[in-house]
Amino acid sequence: MLKKINWRAIFKGFAWLVCLAGVVVLMSFINVKKQSTKCIDVQILIPGADNFIEREEIEAIINKDGKLLGRSLEKINIHSIERDIKDNPYIGFAKVYADMDGVIYVKIKQRQPVLRVINAGGQDYYIDKEGLKMPVSANFTANVLVANGNILEGFSGKIDTLFTPLAKDLYKTALYIKSDTLWDAQIEQIYVDDKNDFELVPRIGNQRIILGNADHIDTKLNNLMAFYKQAMPKVGWNTYKTINLKYTNQVVCERRDSVSIKKLEQVKVVEPNNSQDRQQAIDSVVKESIAQEIKKATAEVHEQKIGASAEKNNSKAGTTVTKSTKEDTNKQQKANTPVKKESVKNVSSATDKKNR
C-alpha cells in the first residue's frame, strides 16, 4: 500500500524555502544599495551627564582608518568600529548601524560609577553600577562616594570584577547609599579602619559613624535615622564623638566632653566661595530632609496621643453617673477619709512644677 502523503510537511518545507529565497533577495538588494550609497553623516549619541569620554575621542576611533564621510557603506566595517568603541574602559554599551540613506548612527552608554576607591597602596579607581572596576579619568571627576583606608583590592588598569569580600561589601554599601537621596547627600566618605570596620563620614555632624560592614545595612541606617530624629534635636550635633551601628537593633554612642563641644561650636572653616556655597546648599538640603523626618515622626506621635485621649473621653462618656449619687459619694469619701498634711503638700508641689 502507498503511504499517505504528508502535505503539511511539504507545505512547511516550501514556506521555509520561500523565506530563505526572500532573505537572499533582500541581502542582495542591500548589498547593491550599499555599493551605490555613500556616508553623508555620522550621528553620535552619548546620553547622560557624565563626560568620561568626549565626542572628539569617539570621532577619532571612528575615523582611525580614514574619514567615513563620502565613503560607500560597503567599504565601512560597522562591526569593527563597534568593537573598537567597546574597548574603551569608560563605555558600557555601544551600537553602530547605518540606514539606507547613508547616515551612520553611533549610540553609546557610559559606565556609571557609584564609588571611588583609594586603596592601601595608593591606587585610585572607580567601581561602577555593575560592580566592575574602571579607571579614573583625566577629563572628568564623578561626584560619587569615596572609600579609603585599609583596602587591599588592587586594580590592573583594565575593566575587572571585584575579588575581595571587603570590596564587594563596599560596593553594596555604596549602592544602598546612592539609592537613597538623604543618605546620598549626608554621607560623603567611607573609611576602612584596621579592624576592617566601615566608618561613614557625614557632611552634617562631626561624629564617626561606625557601620561595621554591609550586613543589614537597611536596618542600621534606619536606626541611625531614628537616632537623628529622637536624640540630635535634644542634645545637638556636636555632643557625640562616635555613633556605633554595628550591633543589631541598637545604637551605641560615645559622648564628647564639654570642652571639645565648645571648641567644635567655635570652629569656622574658611573655604573658597564656590565650594562654600555648594557645601551650604548640600547642608541645607540634608538638614531640611532630617527636619522633615523629625516633624513627620512628631506628628505621628501627636496623632496617637489625640487618638488615645479621644478613646478615653468616649469611654467616660459611655458611663452615666447621676448628680445626686456623685455628691453622696463625695460626701461619704470626705467624711471617712482623713486629709493628710503631707499629701496636700505633695499635690501643691507637683502643681508648682507643672506651672513652671
TADA-V99231 format. One record per backbone hydrogen bond with DSSP energy under -1.0 kcal/mol. NH is the residue of the N-H (numbers start at 1). CO is the residue of the C=O. Records with the same first field share a line. If there is no record, write none. Layout:
NH = CO, CO
This chain:
7 = 5
10 = 6
11 = 7
12 = 8
13 = 9
14 = 10
15 = 11
16 = 12
17 = 13
18 = 14
19 = 15
20 = 16
21 = 17
22 = 18
23 = 19
24 = 20
25 = 21
26 = 22
27 = 23
28 = 24
29 = 25
30 = 26
31 = 27
32 = 28
33 = 29
34 = 30
35 = 31
36 = 32
37 = 33
39 = 71
40 = 102
41 = 102
43 = 104
45 = 106
58 = 54
59 = 55
60 = 56
61 = 57
62 = 58
63 = 59
66 = 63
70 = 39
71 = 68
73 = 37
75 = 72
76 = 73
78 = 76
81 = 77
82 = 78
83 = 79
84 = 80
85 = 81
86 = 82
87 = 83
88 = 85
91 = 88
92 = 109
93 = 109
95 = 107
97 = 105
99 = 103
102 = 99
104 = 41
105 = 97
106 = 43
107 = 95
108 = 45
109 = 93
111 = 90
114 = 127
115 = 127
116 = 145
117 = 125
118 = 147
119 = 123
120 = 151
122 = 119
125 = 117
126 = 134
127 = 115
128 = 132
129 = 112
131 = 128
133 = 160
134 = 126
144 = 142
146 = 188
147 = 116
148 = 190
150 = 192
151 = 149
160 = 133
168 = 164
169 = 165
170 = 166
171 = 167
172 = 168
173 = 169
174 = 170
175 = 171
176 = 172
177 = 173
178 = 174
179 = 175
184 = 180
185 = 181
186 = 182
187 = 183
188 = 201
189 = 201
190 = 146
191 = 199
192 = 148
193 = 197
196 = 193
198 = 212
199 = 191
200 = 209
201 = 189
203 = 186
208 = 241
209 = 200
210 = 243
211 = 198
212 = 198
213 = 211
217 = 214
220 = 216
221 = 217
222 = 218
223 = 219
224 = 220
225 = 221
226 = 222
227 = 223
228 = 224
229 = 225
230 = 226
231 = 227
232 = 227
234 = 231
235 = 231
236 = 232
241 = 254
242 = 254
243 = 208
244 = 252
245 = 210
250 = 247
252 = 244
254 = 242
256 = 239
261 = 257
262 = 258
263 = 259
264 = 260
265 = 261
266 = 262
267 = 263
276 = 272
277 = 273
278 = 274
279 = 275
280 = 276
281 = 277
282 = 278
283 = 279
284 = 280
285 = 281
286 = 282
287 = 283
288 = 284
289 = 285
290 = 286
291 = 287
292 = 288
293 = 289
294 = 290
295 = 291
296 = 292
297 = 293
298 = 294
299 = 295
300 = 296
301 = 297
302 = 298
303 = 299
304 = 300
305 = 301
306 = 302
307 = 303
308 = 304
309 = 305
310 = 306
311 = 307
312 = 308
313 = 309
314 = 310
315 = 311
316 = 312
317 = 313
318 = 314
319 = 316
326 = 322
327 = 323
328 = 324
329 = 325
330 = 326
331 = 327
332 = 328
333 = 329
334 = 330
335 = 331
336 = 332
337 = 333
344 = 340
345 = 341
346 = 342
347 = 343
348 = 344
349 = 345
350 = 346
351 = 347
352 = 348
353 = 349
354 = 350
355 = 351
356 = 352
